[in-house]
Amino acid sequence: MYQRDYILRMIEMMGDFIAAILKMLKKDQFPEVSRMIENAYFEFLKEDAAFFRGIPGENLTRELMEIHNYSHGHLEILGELFYAEAELGYHSGKLNESLGYYKKSKLLLEFLLQESDTYSLNKEARMAEIQKKILTLEGKS
């Protein structure tokens, strides 16, 4: 029970974190955003960002859940961190990098939507937003 409450608080905090990141991106504060994201990986998931970045998309959910014992809550947080990285790349002109992060975020979100017993308007809206960005970026490639 304590573990679940902790994860739910982390997810709520992640929402506030993403909102702050998006505001900073509008002000072109890219180095600050990059540092915040780097720190957030360890703060929220207790691993360095490079650990998660190095896992190929096709192995992401299986490896994190089966090998490293991450929960759905952890995957939701990671999906948001990948989304933040994608937004940073998008706003700073690193479009190929951004596309990769959007795709990983989408993979995690699809998995979570598939596994969930409840409907989430927020997750559905985020999925639509990510899909739109992916289509836009693939059209620019």
C-alpha positions in Angstrom: 0.0 0.0 0.0 2.8 2.4 0.9 4.6 1.6 -2.4 1.4 2.4 -4.4 0.8 5.7 -2.6 4.4 6.7 -3.2 4.1 6.0 -6.9 0.9 7.9 -7.1 2.5 10.9 -5.5 5.5 10.6 -7.9 3.1 10.6 -10.8 1.4 13.7 -9.5 4.7 15.4 -9.0 5.7 14.4 -12.6 2.7 16.3 -13.9 3.9 19.5 -12.2 7.4 18.8 -13.4 6.3 18.5 -17.0 4.3 21.7 -16.8 7.3 23.6 -15.4 9.5 22.1 -18.2 7.0 23.2 -20.9 7.0 26.8 -19.5 10.8 26.9 -19.5 11.0 25.6 -23.1 8.8 28.5 -24.2 11.5 30.8 -22.8 14.3 28.9 -24.6 15.9 27.8 -21.3 17.3 24.6 -22.9 20.4 24.1 -20.7 18.3 24.4 -17.5 15.6 22.0 -18.8 18.3 19.5 -19.8 19.7 19.5 -16.3 16.3 19.2 -14.7 15.5 16.2 -16.9 18.8 14.5 -16.1 18.3 15.0 -12.4 14.7 13.8 -12.6 15.6 10.3 -13.9 17.6 9.6 -10.8 15.2 11.4 -8.5 12.1 9.6 -9.7 13.4 6.3 -11.0 16.7 5.9 -9.1 18.7 5.3 -12.3 20.8 7.4 -14.5 19.2 8.7 -17.7 21.7 6.8 -19.8 20.4 3.5 -18.4 16.9 4.2 -19.9 18.1 5.8 -23.0 20.2 2.7 -23.8 17.2 0.3 -23.8 15.9 -0.2 -27.4 12.2 0.6 -27.7 11.2 -2.9 -28.7 12.6 -4.3 -25.4 11.5 -1.4 -23.2 8.5 -2.7 -21.3 9.7 -6.3 -21.1 13.1 -5.4 -19.8 11.9 -2.9 -17.3 9.1 -5.0 -15.9 10.6 -8.5 -16.0 14.2 -7.9 -15.5 14.3 -4.8 -13.4 10.9 -5.2 -11.6 9.5 -1.7 -12.5 5.8 -1.2 -12.0 3.2 0.4 -14.2 3.7 3.6 -12.2 7.4 3.6 -12.9 6.7 3.2 -16.6 4.2 6.1 -16.5 6.9 8.3 -15.0 9.5 7.1 -17.6 7.0 7.8 -20.4 6.7 11.4 -19.1 10.4 11.8 -18.9 10.8 10.6 -22.5 8.0 13.0 -23.4 10.0 15.9 -21.7 13.1 14.8 -23.6 11.2 14.8 -26.8 9.9 18.3 -26.2 13.4 19.5 -25.3 14.7 18.1 -28.6 11.8 19.5 -30.6 12.1 23.0 -29.2 15.9 23.0 -29.5 15.9 21.8 -33.1 17.1 18.2 -32.5 14.3 16.7 -34.5 15.7 13.2 -35.0 16.5 12.9 -31.3 13.1 14.2 -30.5 11.4 11.7 -32.7 13.1 8.8 -30.9 11.9 10.0 -27.5 8.4 10.6 -28.8 8.3 7.0 -30.1 9.6 5.6 -26.8 7.0 7.7 -24.8 4.3 6.4 -27.2 5.3 2.8 -26.7 5.1 3.1 -22.9 1.8 5.0 -23.1 0.3 2.4 -25.4 1.4 -0.4 -23.0 -0.2 1.4 -20.1 -3.4 2.1 -21.9 -3.6 -1.5 -22.9 -2.9 -2.8 -19.4 -5.2 -0.4 -17.6 -8.6 -1.3 -16.2 -9.8 2.3 -16.3 -10.1 5.0 -19.0 -7.9 8.0 -18.7 -8.8 11.1 -20.7 -5.4 12.6 -19.9 -3.5 9.6 -21.3 -5.7 9.5 -24.4 -5.0 13.2 -25.0 -1.3 12.7 -24.5 -1.3 9.8 -26.9 -3.1 11.9 -29.6 -0.5 14.7 -29.0 2.4 12.4 -29.3 1.0 10.7 -32.4 0.6 14.1 -34.0 4.2 15.1 -33.2 5.5 11.8 -34.6 3.6 12.2 -37.9 4.9 15.8 -38.2 8.5 14.8 -37.5 8.3 11.8 -39.8 7.0 14.1 -42.6 10.1 16.3 -42.1 12.6 13.5 -42.2 
